[in-house]
Amino acid sequence: MSIEPGTRLGPYQIIAPLGAGGMGEVYRAFDTRLQREVAIKIAHERYSERFDRQALAVASLSHPNIVPIFDVGTEGGMAYAVTELL
């Protein structure tokens, strides 16, 4: 599953791919509401329940070495999490 630059997921516009792994793909994106660049992790379908558990666990933590989650959602059957772009 590859998403083309310019594709929108809610208020987020995909800019470029950053990487991929066992649970999904990560993209650089632009948050059109808050006018900032963010990272979006899009889960592979078969991991959607695991993806939700991971997002809830990370959102409950606060530490300088943990990337904060800004938003989670689904669009077009894709589950995604929005984080700070490092």
HTML snippet that shows the backbone in 3Dmol.js (N, CA, C, O; Angstrom):
<script src="https://3Dmol.org/build/3Dmol-min.js"></script>
<div id="view" style="width:600px;height:400px;position:relative"></div>
<script>
const pdb = `
ATOM      1  N   MET A   1       0.851  -1.171   0.000  1.00  0.00           N
ATOM      2  CA  MET A   1       0.000   0.000   0.000  1.00  0.00           C
ATOM      3  C   MET A   1       0.899   1.236   0.000  1.00  0.00           C
ATOM      4  O   MET A   1       1.586   1.506   0.985  1.00  0.00           O
ATOM      5  N   SER A   2       0.894   1.953  -1.056  1.00  0.00           N
ATOM      6  CA  SER A   2       1.685   3.170  -1.147  1.00  0.00           C
ATOM      7  C   SER A   2       0.747   4.341  -1.396  1.00  0.00           C
ATOM      8  O   SER A   2      -0.168   4.253  -2.215  1.00  0.00           O
ATOM      9  N   ILE A   3       0.978   5.422  -0.693  1.00  0.00           N
ATOM     10  CA  ILE A   3       0.126   6.602  -0.831  1.00  0.00           C
ATOM     11  C   ILE A   3       0.906   7.674  -1.580  1.00  0.00           C
ATOM     12  O   ILE A   3       2.057   7.964  -1.253  1.00  0.00           O
ATOM     13  N   GLU A   4       0.284   8.242  -2.559  1.00  0.00           N
ATOM     14  CA  GLU A   4       0.918   9.249  -3.402  1.00  0.00           C
ATOM     15  C   GLU A   4       0.983  10.612  -2.709  1.00  0.00           C
ATOM     16  O   GLU A   4       0.059  10.978  -1.982  1.00  0.00           O
ATOM     17  N   PRO A   5       2.062  11.365  -2.926  1.00  0.00           N
ATOM     18  CA  PRO A   5       2.116  12.744  -2.428  1.00  0.00           C
ATOM     19  C   PRO A   5       0.907  13.531  -2.928  1.00  0.00           C
ATOM     20  O   PRO A   5       0.494  13.382  -4.078  1.00  0.00           O
ATOM     21  N   GLY A   6       0.348  14.360  -2.067  1.00  0.00           N
ATOM     22  CA  GLY A   6      -0.836  15.135  -2.405  1.00  0.00           C
ATOM     23  C   GLY A   6      -2.126  14.511  -1.900  1.00  0.00           C
ATOM     24  O   GLY A   6      -3.148  15.191  -1.808  1.00  0.00           O
ATOM     25  N   THR A   7      -2.089  13.213  -1.571  1.00  0.00           N
ATOM     26  CA  THR A   7      -3.264  12.531  -1.021  1.00  0.00           C
ATOM     27  C   THR A   7      -3.599  13.137   0.333  1.00  0.00           C
ATOM     28  O   THR A   7      -2.706  13.500   1.098  1.00  0.00           O
ATOM     29  N   ARG A   8      -4.888  13.244   0.623  1.00  0.00           N
ATOM     30  CA  ARG A   8      -5.320  13.791   1.917  1.00  0.00           C
ATOM     31  C   ARG A   8      -5.973  12.714   2.765  1.00  0.00           C
ATOM     32  O   ARG A   8      -6.768  11.910   2.279  1.00  0.00           O
ATOM     33  N   LEU A   9      -5.622  12.717   4.037  1.00  0.00           N
ATOM     34  CA  LEU A   9      -6.277  11.899   5.059  1.00  0.00           C
ATOM     35  C   LEU A   9      -6.839  12.891   6.064  1.00  0.00           C
ATOM     36  O   LEU A   9      -6.097  13.412   6.897  1.00  0.00           O
ATOM     37  N   GLY A  10      -8.120  13.157   6.000  1.00  0.00           N
ATOM     38  CA  GLY A  10      -8.705  14.200   6.839  1.00  0.00           C
ATOM     39  C   GLY A  10      -8.007  15.511   6.541  1.00  0.00           C
ATOM     40  O   GLY A  10      -7.903  15.898   5.378  1.00  0.00           O
ATOM     41  N   PRO A  11      -7.524  16.207   7.567  1.00  0.00           N
ATOM     42  CA  PRO A  11      -6.865  17.494   7.346  1.00  0.00           C
ATOM     43  C   PRO A  11      -5.376  17.375   7.007  1.00  0.00           C
ATOM     44  O   PRO A  11      -4.683  18.389   6.916  1.00  0.00           O
ATOM     45  N   TYR A  12      -4.879  16.151   6.819  1.00  0.00           N
ATOM     46  CA  TYR A  12      -3.451  15.932   6.600  1.00  0.00           C
ATOM     47  C   TYR A  12      -3.170  15.647   5.123  1.00  0.00           C
ATOM     48  O   TYR A  12      -3.798  14.777   4.519  1.00  0.00           O
ATOM     49  N   GLN A  13      -2.225  16.387   4.555  1.00  0.00           N
ATOM     50  CA  GLN A  13      -1.839  16.192   3.161  1.00  0.00           C
ATOM     51  C   GLN A  13      -0.476  15.502   3.129  1.00  0.00           C
ATOM     52  O   GLN A  13       0.499  16.001   3.693  1.00  0.00           O
ATOM     53  N   ILE A  14      -0.423  14.353   2.464  1.00  0.00           N
ATOM     54  CA  ILE A  14       0.807  13.565   2.367  1.00  0.00           C
ATOM     55  C   ILE A  14       1.831  14.318   1.524  1.00  0.00           C
ATOM     56  O   ILE A  14       1.513  14.817   0.444  1.00  0.00           O
ATOM     57  N   ILE A  15       3.068  14.396   2.027  1.00  0.00           N
ATOM     58  CA  ILE A  15       4.159  15.053   1.302  1.00  0.00           C
ATOM     59  C   ILE A  15       5.092  14.024   0.677  1.00  0.00           C
ATOM     60  O   ILE A  15       5.391  14.100  -0.515  1.00  0.00           O
ATOM     61  N   ALA A  16       5.559  13.051   1.484  1.00  0.00           N
ATOM     62  CA  ALA A  16       6.532  12.066   0.982  1.00  0.00           C
ATOM     63  C   ALA A  16       6.611  10.875   1.932  1.00  0.00           C
ATOM     64  O   ALA A  16       6.337  11.013   3.125  1.00  0.00           O
ATOM     65  N   PRO A  17       6.981   9.714   1.412  1.00  0.00           N
ATOM     66  CA  PRO A  17       7.187   8.558   2.301  1.00  0.00           C
ATOM     67  C   PRO A  17       8.456   8.733   3.129  1.00  0.00           C
ATOM     68  O   PRO A  17       9.435   9.320   2.665  1.00  0.00           O
ATOM     69  N   LEU A  18       8.430   8.213   4.373  1.00  0.00           N
ATOM     70  CA  LEU A  18       9.609   8.252   5.238  1.00  0.00           C
ATOM     71  C   LEU A  18      10.162   6.863   5.506  1.00  0.00           C
ATOM     72  O   LEU A  18      11.372   6.703   5.669  1.00  0.00           O
ATOM     73  N   GLY A  19       9.295   5.853   5.554  1.00  0.00           N
ATOM     74  CA  GLY A  19       9.765   4.505   5.838  1.00  0.00           C
ATOM     75  C   GLY A  19       8.614   3.534   5.966  1.00  0.00           C
ATOM     76  O   GLY A  19       7.447   3.924   5.933  1.00  0.00           O
ATOM     77  N   ALA A  20       8.953   2.256   6.113  1.00  0.00           N
ATOM     78  CA  ALA A  20       7.944   1.208   6.244  1.00  0.00           C
ATOM     79  C   ALA A  20       8.479   0.119   7.159  1.00  0.00           C
ATOM     80  O   ALA A  20       9.689  -0.078   7.272  1.00  0.00           O
ATOM     81  N   GLY A  21       7.561  -0.584   7.807  1.00  0.00           N
ATOM     82  CA  GLY A  21       7.945  -1.669   8.698  1.00  0.00           C
ATOM     83  C   GLY A  21       6.867  -2.717   8.750  1.00  0.00           C
ATOM     84  O   GLY A  21       5.979  -2.752   7.898  1.00  0.00           O
ATOM     85  N   GLY A  22       6.942  -3.570   9.746  1.00  0.00           N
ATOM     86  CA  GLY A  22       6.017  -4.682   9.858  1.00  0.00           C
ATOM     87  C   GLY A  22       4.582  -4.280  10.140  1.00  0.00           C
ATOM     88  O   GLY A  22       3.658  -4.996   9.752  1.00  0.00           O
ATOM     89  N   MET A  23       4.368  -3.147  10.808  1.00  0.00           N
ATOM     90  CA  MET A  23       3.008  -2.734  11.157  1.00  0.00           C
ATOM     91  C   MET A  23       2.421  -1.696  10.215  1.00  0.00           C
ATOM     92  O   MET A  23       1.209  -1.479  10.221  1.00  0.00           O
ATOM     93  N   GLY A  24       3.249  -1.051   9.409  1.00  0.00           N
ATOM     94  CA  GLY A  24       2.692  -0.034   8.524  1.00  0.00           C
ATOM     95  C   GLY A  24       3.749   0.801   7.840  1.00  0.00           C
ATOM     96  O   GLY A  24       4.926   0.443   7.788  1.00  0.00           O
ATOM     97  N   GLU A  25       3.290   1.933   7.313  1.00  0.00           N
ATOM     98  CA  GLU A  25       4.158   2.864   6.594  1.00  0.00           C
ATOM     99  C   GLU A  25       4.078   4.233   7.251  1.00  0.00           C
ATOM    100  O   GLU A  25       3.051   4.602   7.820  1.00  0.00           O
ATOM    101  N   VAL A  26       5.177   4.985   7.168  1.00  0.00           N
ATOM    102  CA  VAL A  26       5.240   6.323   7.771  1.00  0.00           C
ATOM    103  C   VAL A  26       5.492   7.350   6.672  1.00  0.00           C
ATOM    104  O   VAL A  26       6.328   7.149   5.790  1.00  0.00           O
ATOM    105  N   TYR A  27       4.754   8.452   6.743  1.00  0.00           N
ATOM    106  CA  TYR A  27       4.843   9.517   5.744  1.00  0.00           C
ATOM    107  C   TYR A  27       5.047  10.868   6.413  1.00  0.00           C
ATOM    108  O   TYR A  27       4.585  11.102   7.530  1.00  0.00           O
ATOM    109  N   ARG A  28       5.744  11.751   5.713  1.00  0.00           N
ATOM    110  CA  ARG A  28       5.789  13.169   6.087  1.00  0.00           C
ATOM    111  C   ARG A  28       4.497  13.764   5.540  1.00  0.00           C
ATOM    112  O   ARG A  28       4.111  13.497   4.403  1.00  0.00           O
ATOM    113  N   ALA A  29       3.833  14.576   6.366  1.00  0.00           N
ATOM    114  CA  ALA A  29       2.571  15.170   5.937  1.00  0.00           C
ATOM    115  C   ALA A  29       2.463  16.586   6.488  1.00  0.00           C
ATOM    116  O   ALA A  29       3.248  17.003   7.339  1.00  0.00           O
ATOM    117  N   PHE A  30       1.477  17.309   5.984  1.00  0.00           N
ATOM    118  CA  PHE A  30       1.229  18.683   6.428  1.00  0.00           C
ATOM    119  C   PHE A  30      -0.156  18.747   7.056  1.00  0.00           C
ATOM    120  O   PHE A  30      -1.144  18.362   6.431  1.00  0.00           O
ATOM    121  N   ASP A  31      -0.226  19.231   8.286  1.00  0.00           N
ATOM    122  CA  ASP A  31      -1.482  19.419   8.994  1.00  0.00           C
ATOM    123  C   ASP A  31      -2.047  20.768   8.552  1.00  0.00           C
ATOM    124  O   ASP A  31      -1.519  21.815   8.926  1.00  0.00           O
ATOM    125  N   THR A  32      -3.117  20.745   7.757  1.00  0.00           N
ATOM    126  CA  THR A  32      -3.669  21.986   7.203  1.00  0.00           C
ATOM    127  C   THR A  32      -4.409  22.816   8.252  1.00  0.00           C
ATOM    128  O   THR A  32      -4.612  24.014   8.052  1.00  0.00           O
ATOM    129  N   ARG A  33      -4.815  22.203   9.361  1.00  0.00           N
ATOM    130  CA  ARG A  33      -5.496  22.962  10.422  1.00  0.00           C
ATOM    131  C   ARG A  33      -4.508  23.777  11.242  1.00  0.00           C
ATOM    132  O   ARG A  33      -4.728  24.959  11.504  1.00  0.00           O
ATOM    133  N   LEU A  34      -3.409  23.129  11.648  1.00  0.00           N
ATOM    134  CA  LEU A  34      -2.448  23.791  12.534  1.00  0.00           C
ATOM    135  C   LEU A  34      -1.203  24.289  11.809  1.00  0.00           C
ATOM    136  O   LEU A  34      -0.283  24.810  12.438  1.00  0.00           O
ATOM    137  N   GLN A  35      -1.173  24.129  10.487  1.00  0.00           N
ATOM    138  CA  GLN A  35      -0.093  24.666   9.650  1.00  0.00           C
ATOM    139  C   GLN A  35       1.282  24.199  10.108  1.00  0.00           C
ATOM    140  O   GLN A  35       2.177  25.011  10.344  1.00  0.00           O
ATOM    141  N   ARG A  36       1.447  22.866  10.233  1.00  0.00           N
ATOM    142  CA  ARG A  36       2.738  22.308  10.637  1.00  0.00           C
ATOM    143  C   ARG A  36       2.948  20.957   9.968  1.00  0.00           C
ATOM    144  O   ARG A  36       1.995  20.274   9.593  1.00  0.00           O
ATOM    145  N   GLU A  37       4.220  20.589   9.826  1.00  0.00           N
ATOM    146  CA  GLU A  37       4.539  19.267   9.296  1.00  0.00           C
ATOM    147  C   GLU A  37       4.452  18.247  10.426  1.00  0.00           C
ATOM    148  O   GLU A  37       4.821  18.524  11.567  1.00  0.00           O
ATOM    149  N   VAL A  38       3.958  17.068  10.082  1.00  0.00           N
ATOM    150  CA  VAL A  38       3.794  15.983  11.042  1.00  0.00           C
ATOM    151  C   VAL A  38       4.224  14.676  10.375  1.00  0.00           C
ATOM    152  O   VAL A  38       4.491  14.637   9.174  1.00  0.00           O
ATOM    153  N   ALA A  39       4.286  13.613  11.169  1.00  0.00           N
ATOM    154  CA  ALA A  39       4.504  12.271  10.647  1.00  0.00           C
ATOM    155  C   ALA A  39       3.196  11.505  10.794  1.00  0.00           C
ATOM    156  O   ALA A  39       2.520  11.623  11.816  1.00  0.00           O
ATOM    157  N   ILE A  40       2.837  10.726   9.787  1.00  0.00           N
ATOM    158  CA  ILE A  40       1.637   9.894   9.841  1.00  0.00           C
ATOM    159  C   ILE A  40       2.045   8.447   9.655  1.00  0.00           C
ATOM    160  O   ILE A  40       2.694   8.093   8.670  1.00  0.00           O
ATOM    161  N   LYS A  41       1.661   7.617  10.606  1.00  0.00           N
ATOM    162  CA  LYS A  41       1.882   6.172  10.504  1.00  0.00           C
ATOM    163  C   LYS A  41       0.560   5.546  10.091  1.00  0.00           C
ATOM    164  O   LYS A  41      -0.454   5.721  10.765  1.00  0.00           O
ATOM    165  N   ILE A  42       0.574   4.817   8.982  1.00  0.00           N
ATOM    166  CA  ILE A  42      -0.624   4.158   8.478  1.00  0.00           C
ATOM    167  C   ILE A  42      -0.453   2.656   8.675  1.00  0.00           C
ATOM    168  O   ILE A  42       0.507   2.055   8.193  1.00  0.00           O
ATOM    169  N   ALA A  43      -1.411   2.059   9.398  1.00  0.00           N
ATOM    170  CA  ALA A  43      -1.320   0.643   9.745  1.00  0.00           C
ATOM    171  C   ALA A  43      -1.715  -0.240   8.572  1.00  0.00           C
ATOM    172  O   ALA A  43      -2.598   0.099   7.784  1.00  0.00           O
ATOM    173  N   HIS A  44      -1.035  -1.388   8.473  1.00  0.00           N
ATOM    174  CA  HIS A  44      -1.501  -2.432   7.565  1.00  0.00           C
ATOM    175  C   HIS A  44      -2.817  -2.944   8.136  1.00  0.00           C
ATOM    176  O   HIS A  44      -2.960  -3.028   9.355  1.00  0.00           O
ATOM    177  N   GLU A  45      -3.769  -3.282   7.298  1.00  0.00           N
ATOM    178  CA  GLU A  45      -5.098  -3.690   7.761  1.00  0.00           C
ATOM    179  C   GLU A  45      -5.076  -4.790   8.815  1.00  0.00           C
ATOM    180  O   GLU A  45      -5.829  -4.728   9.787  1.00  0.00           O
ATOM    181  N   ARG A  46      -4.241  -5.774   8.638  1.00  0.00           N
ATOM    182  CA  ARG A  46      -4.272  -6.922   9.540  1.00  0.00           C
ATOM    183  C   ARG A  46      -3.824  -6.577  10.955  1.00  0.00           C
ATOM    184  O   ARG A  46      -3.962  -7.403  11.857  1.00  0.00           O
ATOM    185  N   TYR A  47      -3.296  -5.387  11.168  1.00  0.00           N
ATOM    186  CA  TYR A  47      -2.834  -4.979  12.491  1.00  0.00           C
ATOM    187  C   TYR A  47      -3.702  -3.887  13.105  1.00  0.00           C
ATOM    188  O   TYR A  47      -3.261  -3.236  14.052  1.00  0.00           O
ATOM    189  N   SER A  48      -4.900  -3.661  12.616  1.00  0.00           N
ATOM    190  CA  SER A  48      -5.677  -2.512  13.079  1.00  0.00           C
ATOM    191  C   SER A  48      -5.973  -2.557  14.582  1.00  0.00           C
ATOM    192  O   SER A  48      -5.879  -1.524  15.244  1.00  0.00           O
ATOM    193  N   GLU A  49      -6.330  -3.726  15.145  1.00  0.00           N
ATOM    194  CA  GLU A  49      -6.601  -3.801  16.579  1.00  0.00           C
ATOM    195  C   GLU A  49      -5.318  -3.584  17.384  1.00  0.00           C
ATOM    196  O   GLU A  49      -5.326  -2.878  18.393  1.00  0.00           O
ATOM    197  N   ARG A  50      -4.235  -4.183  16.945  1.00  0.00           N
ATOM    198  CA  ARG A  50      -2.937  -3.996  17.605  1.00  0.00           C
ATOM    199  C   ARG A  50      -2.504  -2.528  17.511  1.00  0.00           C
ATOM    200  O   ARG A  50      -1.948  -1.971  18.458  1.00  0.00           O
ATOM    201  N   PHE A  51      -2.766  -1.920  16.363  1.00  0.00           N
ATOM    202  CA  PHE A  51      -2.435  -0.515  16.131  1.00  0.00           C
ATOM    203  C   PHE A  51      -3.178   0.372  17.129  1.00  0.00           C
ATOM    204  O   PHE A  51      -2.592   1.295  17.695  1.00  0.00           O
ATOM    205  N   ASP A  52      -4.465   0.095  17.345  1.00  0.00           N
ATOM    206  CA  ASP A  52      -5.251   0.871  18.305  1.00  0.00           C
ATOM    207  C   ASP A  52      -4.680   0.740  19.718  1.00  0.00           C
ATOM    208  O   ASP A  52      -4.581   1.733  20.439  1.00  0.00           O
ATOM    209  N   ARG A  53      -4.309  -0.462  20.113  1.00  0.00           N
ATOM    210  CA  ARG A  53      -3.736  -0.669  21.451  1.00  0.00           C
ATOM    211  C   ARG A  53      -2.422   0.097  21.600  1.00  0.00           C
ATOM    212  O   ARG A  53      -2.161   0.694  22.644  1.00  0.00           O
ATOM    213  N   GLN A  54      -1.591   0.078  20.542  1.00  0.00           N
ATOM    214  CA  GLN A  54      -0.315   0.792  20.583  1.00  0.00           C
ATOM    215  C   GLN A  54      -0.556   2.298  20.734  1.00  0.00           C
ATOM    216  O   GLN A  54       0.107   2.951  21.539  1.00  0.00           O
ATOM    217  N   ALA A  55      -1.496   2.849  19.970  1.00  0.00           N
ATOM    218  CA  ALA A  55      -1.781   4.283  20.040  1.00  0.00           C
ATOM    219  C   ALA A  55      -2.274   4.681  21.424  1.00  0.00           C
ATOM    220  O   ALA A  55      -1.854   5.712  21.949  1.00  0.00           O
ATOM    221  N   LEU A  56      -3.157   3.886  22.030  1.00  0.00           N
ATOM    222  CA  LEU A  56      -3.653   4.186  23.371  1.00  0.00           C
ATOM    223  C   LEU A  56      -2.538   4.124  24.406  1.00  0.00           C
ATOM    224  O   LEU A  56      -2.473   4.964  25.304  1.00  0.00           O
ATOM    225  N   ALA A  57      -1.668   3.138  24.285  1.00  0.00           N
ATOM    226  CA  ALA A  57      -0.562   3.003  25.231  1.00  0.00           C
ATOM    227  C   ALA A  57       0.390   4.191  25.141  1.00  0.00           C
ATOM    228  O   ALA A  57       0.784   4.747  26.166  1.00  0.00           O
ATOM    229  N   VAL A  58       0.756   4.578  23.940  1.00  0.00           N
ATOM    230  CA  VAL A  58       1.697   5.696  23.757  1.00  0.00           C
ATOM    231  C   VAL A  58       1.051   7.011  24.194  1.00  0.00           C
ATOM    232  O   VAL A  58       1.720   7.857  24.788  1.00  0.00           O
ATOM    233  N   ALA A  59      -0.228   7.191  23.910  1.00  0.00           N
ATOM    234  CA  ALA A  59      -0.912   8.435  24.282  1.00  0.00           C
ATOM    235  C   ALA A  59      -0.991   8.616  25.794  1.00  0.00           C
ATOM    236  O   ALA A  59      -1.116   9.742  26.274  1.00  0.00           O
ATOM    237  N   SER A  60      -0.919   7.526  26.545  1.00  0.00           N
ATOM    238  CA  SER A  60      -1.002   7.631  28.002  1.00  0.00           C
ATOM    239  C   SER A  60       0.341   7.974  28.645  1.00  0.00           C
ATOM    240  O   SER A  60       0.408   8.202  29.853  1.00  0.00           O
ATOM    241  N   LEU A  61       1.407   8.012  27.851  1.00  0.00           N
ATOM    242  CA  LEU A  61       2.749   8.270  28.366  1.00  0.00           C
ATOM    243  C   LEU A  61       3.191   9.697  28.089  1.00  0.00           C
ATOM    244  O   LEU A  61       2.762  10.313  27.113  1.00  0.00           O
ATOM    245  N   SER A  62       4.042  10.212  28.943  1.00  0.00           N
ATOM    246  CA  SER A  62       4.629  11.536  28.743  1.00  0.00           C
ATOM    247  C   SER A  62       6.086  11.480  29.181  1.00  0.00           C
ATOM    248  O   SER A  62       6.389  11.347  30.367  1.00  0.00           O
ATOM    249  N   HIS A  63       6.979  11.584  28.207  1.00  0.00           N
ATOM    250  CA  HIS A  63       8.408  11.497  28.496  1.00  0.00           C
ATOM    251  C   HIS A  63       9.154  12.165  27.348  1.00  0.00           C
ATOM    252  O   HIS A  63       8.715  12.055  26.203  1.00  0.00           O
ATOM    253  N   PRO A  64      10.267  12.856  27.606  1.00  0.00           N
ATOM    254  CA  PRO A  64      11.012  13.534  26.531  1.00  0.00           C
ATOM    255  C   PRO A  64      11.521  12.601  25.430  1.00  0.00           C
ATOM    256  O   PRO A  64      11.784  13.054  24.316  1.00  0.00           O
ATOM    257  N   ASN A  65      11.664  11.310  25.726  1.00  0.00           N
ATOM    258  CA  ASN A  65      12.167  10.366  24.722  1.00  0.00           C
ATOM    259  C   ASN A  65      11.069   9.575  24.022  1.00  0.00           C
ATOM    260  O   ASN A  65      11.359   8.618  23.305  1.00  0.00           O
ATOM    261  N   ILE A  66       9.822   9.959  24.220  1.00  0.00           N
ATOM    262  CA  ILE A  66       8.692   9.302  23.560  1.00  0.00           C
ATOM    263  C   ILE A  66       7.998  10.327  22.672  1.00  0.00           C
ATOM    264  O   ILE A  66       7.642  11.413  23.130  1.00  0.00           O
ATOM    265  N   VAL A  67       7.809   9.985  21.416  1.00  0.00           N
ATOM    266  CA  VAL A  67       7.152  10.882  20.465  1.00  0.00           C
ATOM    267  C   VAL A  67       5.668  10.970  20.818  1.00  0.00           C
ATOM    268  O   VAL A  67       5.000   9.941  20.913  1.00  0.00           O
ATOM    269  N   PRO A  68       5.141  12.185  21.015  1.00  0.00           N
ATOM    270  CA  PRO A  68       3.722  12.320  21.357  1.00  0.00           C
ATOM    271  C   PRO A  68       2.809  12.061  20.159  1.00  0.00           C
ATOM    272  O   PRO A  68       3.151  12.374  19.019  1.00  0.00           O
ATOM    273  N   ILE A  69       1.650  11.485  20.441  1.00  0.00           N
ATOM    274  CA  ILE A  69       0.632  11.281  19.412  1.00  0.00           C
ATOM    275  C   ILE A  69      -0.287  12.489  19.415  1.00  0.00           C
ATOM    276  O   ILE A  69      -0.822  12.867  20.458  1.00  0.00           O
ATOM    277  N   PHE A  70      -0.472  13.098  18.244  1.00  0.00           N
ATOM    278  CA  PHE A  70      -1.344  14.267  18.109  1.00  0.00           C
ATOM    279  C   PHE A  70      -2.781  13.877  17.781  1.00  0.00           C
ATOM    280  O   PHE A  70      -3.723  14.538  18.219  1.00  0.00           O
ATOM    281  N   ASP A  71      -2.951  12.790  17.002  1.00  0.00           N
ATOM    282  CA  ASP A  71      -4.273  12.447  16.495  1.00  0.00           C
ATOM    283  C   ASP A  71      -4.260  10.993  16.034  1.00  0.00           C
ATOM    284  O   ASP A  71      -3.201  10.464  15.694  1.00  0.00           O
ATOM    285  N   VAL A  72      -5.412  10.346  16.017  1.00  0.00           N
ATOM    286  CA  VAL A  72      -5.597   9.030  15.412  1.00  0.00           C
ATOM    287  C   VAL A  72      -6.903   9.068  14.639  1.00  0.00           C
ATOM    288  O   VAL A  72      -7.785   9.875  14.935  1.00  0.00           O
ATOM    289  N   GLY A  73      -7.025   8.204  13.657  1.00  0.00           N
ATOM    290  CA  GLY A  73      -8.259   8.177  12.888  1.00  0.00           C
ATOM    291  C   GLY A  73      -8.257   7.076  11.858  1.00  0.00           C
ATOM    292  O   GLY A  73      -7.312   6.295  11.748  1.00  0.00           O
ATOM    293  N   THR A  74      -9.341   7.033  11.103  1.00  0.00           N
ATOM    294  CA  THR A  74      -9.450   6.115   9.974  1.00  0.00           C
ATOM    295  C   THR A  74     -10.025   6.876   8.798  1.00  0.00           C
ATOM    296  O   THR A  74     -10.855   7.771   8.954  1.00  0.00           O
ATOM    297  N   GLU A  75      -9.573   6.504   7.638  1.00  0.00           N
ATOM    298  CA  GLU A  75     -10.103   7.097   6.403  1.00  0.00           C
ATOM    299  C   GLU A  75      -9.904   6.090   5.288  1.00  0.00           C
ATOM    300  O   GLU A  75      -8.807   5.563   5.103  1.00  0.00           O
ATOM    301  N   GLY A  76     -10.955   5.829   4.557  1.00  0.00           N
ATOM    302  CA  GLY A  76     -10.866   4.881   3.452  1.00  0.00           C
ATOM    303  C   GLY A  76     -10.418   3.500   3.901  1.00  0.00           C
ATOM    304  O   GLY A  76      -9.737   2.795   3.156  1.00  0.00           O
ATOM    305  N   GLY A  77     -10.796   3.105   5.122  1.00  0.00           N
ATOM    306  CA  GLY A  77     -10.407   1.804   5.642  1.00  0.00           C
ATOM    307  C   GLY A  77      -8.997   1.743   6.198  1.00  0.00           C
ATOM    308  O   GLY A  77      -8.545   0.679   6.620  1.00  0.00           O
ATOM    309  N   MET A  78      -8.287   2.879   6.204  1.00  0.00           N
ATOM    310  CA  MET A  78      -6.920   2.920   6.726  1.00  0.00           C
ATOM    311  C   MET A  78      -6.918   3.537   8.124  1.00  0.00           C
ATOM    312  O   MET A  78      -7.502   4.598   8.345  1.00  0.00           O
ATOM    313  N   ALA A  79      -6.252   2.857   9.068  1.00  0.00           N
ATOM    314  CA  ALA A  79      -6.070   3.413  10.409  1.00  0.00           C
ATOM    315  C   ALA A  79      -4.758   4.184  10.422  1.00  0.00           C
ATOM    316  O   ALA A  79      -3.749   3.704   9.905  1.00  0.00           O
ATOM    317  N   TYR A  80      -4.768   5.381  11.014  1.00  0.00           N
ATOM    318  CA  TYR A  80      -3.539   6.174  11.055  1.00  0.00           C
ATOM    319  C   TYR A  80      -3.356   6.857  12.405  1.00  0.00           C
ATOM    320  O   TYR A  80      -4.316   7.117  13.129  1.00  0.00           O
ATOM    321  N   ALA A  81      -2.089   7.138  12.721  1.00  0.00           N
ATOM    322  CA  ALA A  81      -1.725   7.907  13.911  1.00  0.00           C
ATOM    323  C   ALA A  81      -0.827   9.046  13.458  1.00  0.00           C
ATOM    324  O   ALA A  81       0.066   8.861  12.631  1.00  0.00           O
ATOM    325  N   VAL A  82      -1.076  10.220  14.008  1.00  0.00           N
ATOM    326  CA  VAL A  82      -0.316  11.418  13.660  1.00  0.00           C
ATOM    327  C   VAL A  82       0.583  11.766  14.833  1.00  0.00           C
ATOM    328  O   VAL A  82       0.117  11.873  15.967  1.00  0.00           O
ATOM    329  N   THR A  83       1.882  11.945  14.561  1.00  0.00           N
ATOM    330  CA  THR A  83       2.841  12.254  15.610  1.00  0.00           C
ATOM    331  C   THR A  83       3.694  13.453  15.203  1.00  0.00           C
ATOM    332  O   THR A  83       3.641  13.942  14.075  1.00  0.00           O
ATOM    333  N   GLU A  84       4.471  13.892  16.167  1.00  0.00           N
ATOM    334  CA  GLU A  84       5.462  14.930  15.900  1.00  0.00           C
ATOM    335  C   GLU A  84       6.438  14.414  14.837  1.00  0.00           C
ATOM    336  O   GLU A  84       6.798  13.237  14.848  1.00  0.00           O
ATOM    337  N   LEU A  85       6.859  15.271  13.939  1.00  0.00           N
ATOM    338  CA  LEU A  85       7.865  14.920  12.932  1.00  0.00           C
ATOM    339  C   LEU A  85       9.230  15.237  13.494  1.00  0.00           C
ATOM    340  O   LEU A  85       9.538  16.393  13.786  1.00  0.00           O
ATOM    341  N   LEU A  86      10.051  14.212  13.646  1.00  0.00           N
ATOM    342  CA  LEU A  86      11.399  14.404  14.197  1.00  0.00           C
ATOM    343  C   LEU A  86      12.435  14.319  13.113  1.00  0.00           C
ATOM    344  O   LEU A  86      13.627  14.455  13.387  1.00  0.00           O
TER     345      LEU A  86
END
`;
const viewer = $3Dmol.createViewer("view");
viewer.addModel(pdb, "pdb");
viewer.setStyle({}, {cartoon: {color: "spectrum"}});
viewer.zoomTo();
viewer.render();
</script>
